[in-house]
């Protein structure tokens, strides 16, 4: 990904948050900065979203957000839900995500968010090394892409916002955003982590676990 594409991931992480008063002030600031940037498809999509939400009645914007992301399970911003539902694999995936964050040296801005919360994932990928982005997408790329599809079905401007940052990920990591086979036979780092442990492959790549084999 280019540095600009990474910056768009960080912007989308902010713009996918609940549109309270602080959010609207942030959106206005981001819009001013984007208008000074060089034009491209990603910039235009982000600006279009900012213009829309800035012109929408704040109460309506909040009601729409809740209706989409809180009341429609298929549009949840929690990616482990999309992959595991209420299965116990969801808890193991949370532990593995925390392990990935630690191994990559990531300090989240919003420390209160769950590790599978999409804005946190996008923020992480905006700053992480390529191997860590690939690990994240290996675990949840199909779910992120599936959420994009669901938002398009709902015909919401949030679809264009997410598509603007998912499209570069598809180009760089095409195999990691493809629909997952069912049943899922994979043994990926995010799929079957040992509880409360750093995924072995991720740790090996950063030297935290030397010579350790298996899970």
LUMRO-350758 format. One record per residue (C-alpha): x, y, z; residue in one letter. Coordinates in steps of 0.5 Angstrom, whole numbers, padded with zeros to 4 digits, always signed. Example, Ala and Ser with C-alpha at 12.3 -4.5 7.8 and 13.67 -1.06 7.14 Angstrom:
<recs>
+0025-0009+0016A +0027-0002+0014S 
</recs>
This chain:
<recs>
+0000+0000+0000X +0002+0007-0001X +0003+0012+0005X -0003+0016+0002X -0007+0009+0002X -0005+0008+0009X -0007+0015+0011X -0014+0013+0008X -0015+0007+0013X -0013+0012+0019X -0018+0017+0016X -0024+0011+0015X -0022+0009+0022X -0024+0016+0025X -0030+0016+0020X -0033+0010+0022X -0034+0012+0029X -0041+0014+0033X -0043+0021+0030X -0043+0025+0037X -0041+0032+0037X -0034+0030+0038X -0034+0026+0031X -0037+0032+0027X -0032+0037+0029X -0027+0031+0027X -0030+0030+0021X -0030+0038+0019X -0023+0038+0021X -0021+0032+0016X -0025+0035+0011X -0021+0041+0011X -0015+0037+0010X -0017+0033+0005X -0019+0038+0000X -0012+0041+0000X -0009+0034-0002X -0008+0031-0009X -0015+0029-0012X -0015+0021-0013X -0021+0016-0012X -0020+0015-0005X -0020+0022-0003X -0026+0024-0007X -0030+0018-0003X -0028+0020+0003X -0030+0027+0002X -0036+0025-0001X -0038+0022+0006X -0036+0027+0010X -0040+0032+0006X -0046+0028+0007X -0045+0027+0014X -0044+0034+0015X -0050+0036+0012X -0054+0031+0015X -0058+0033+0021X -0054+0030+0027X -0060+0026+0030X -0062+0023+0024X -0054+0021+0023X -0054+0018+0030X -0061+0014+0029X -0058+0011+0022X -0051+0009+0025X -0055+0005+0031X -0060+0002+0026X -0054+0000+0021X -0049-0002+0026X -0052-0004+0032X -0059-0007+0030X -0057-0011+0024X -0052-0016+0026X -0050-0017+0018X -0047-0010+0019X -0044-0011+0026X -0037-0007+0026X -0034-0013+0030X -0031-0018+0025X -0030-0024+0030X -0038-0024+0030X -0038-0025+0023X -0033-0030+0023X -0035-0034+0029X -0042-0032+0032X -0043-0034+0039X -0038-0040+0038X -0032-0040+0043X -0028-0039+0037X -0029-0032+0038X -0026-0031+0045X -0020-0035+0042X -0020-0030+0036X -0020-0024+0041X -0014-0027+0044X -0010-0028+0038X -0012-0021+0036X -0009-0018+0042X -0003-0022+0041X -0002-0019+0034X -0003-0012+0037X +0003-0013+0042X +0007-0017+0037X +0007-0011+0032X +0008-0006+0038X +0001-0003+0037X -0002+0002+0042X -0009+0003+0040X -0012+0011+0040X -0018+0008+0043X -0016+0003+0048X -0023+0001+0050X -0025-0002+0044X -0025-0009+0043X -0020-0012+0039X -0024-0014+0033X -0027-0007+0033X -0026-0005+0025X -0024+0002+0027X -0019-0001+0031X -0017-0006+0026X -0016+0000+0020X -0012+0004+0025X -0008-0002+0026X -0007-0003+0019X -0005+0004+0017X +0001+0004+0021X +0003-0004+0021X +0008-0007+0017X +0006-0011+0011X +0007-0018+0015X +0002-0015+0020X -0003-0013+0015X -0003-0019+0012X -0004-0023+0018X -0010-0019+0020X -0013-0020+0013X -0011-0027+0013X -0016-0028+0019X -0021-0023+0018X -0020-0020+0011X -0027-0024+0008X -0031-0021+0014X -0028-0014+0012X -0030-0015+0005X -0037-0018+0007X -0039-0012+0011X -0037-0008+0005X -0042-0012+0001X -0047-0012+0006X -0047-0004+0007X -0047-0004-0001X -0054-0008+0000X -0056-0003+0005X -0055+0003+0000X -0052+0007+0005X -0046+0012+0004X -0042+0008+0009X -0041+0003+0004X -0037+0008-0001X -0033+0010+0005X -0031+0003+0007X -0030+0001-0001X -0025+0007-0001X -0020+0003+0004X -0022-0004+0002X -0020-0003-0005X -0013-0002-0004X -0013-0008+0000X -0016-0013-0005X -0011-0010-0010X -0005-0012-0005X -0007-0018-0002X -0012-0021-0007X -0013-0028-0004X -0014-0025+0003X -0021-0022+0002X -0024-0028-0002X -0030-0031+0001X -0028-0037+0006X -0030-0044+0004X -0035-0047+0008X -0033-0051+0012X -0027-0047+0014X -0021-0052+0014X -0016-0047+0015X -0011-0046+0021X -0009-0039+0020X -0006-0035+0026X -0013-0032+0027X -0017-0038+0027X -0015-0043+0032X -0010-0039+0037X -0008-0042+0044X -0012-0037+0049X -0008-0031+0051X -0002-0033+0047X +0001-0030+0042X +0000-0033+0035X +0006-0038+0034X +0008-0035+0027X +0007-0028+0028X +0012-0029+0034X +0017-0032+0031X +0017-0027+0025X +0019-0022+0030X +0024-0026+0034X +0019-0027+0041X +0019-0034+0040X +0025-0037+0038X +0025-0044+0035X +0018-0046+0038X +0014-0051+0034X +0007-0052+0034X +0001-0048+0037X 
</recs>
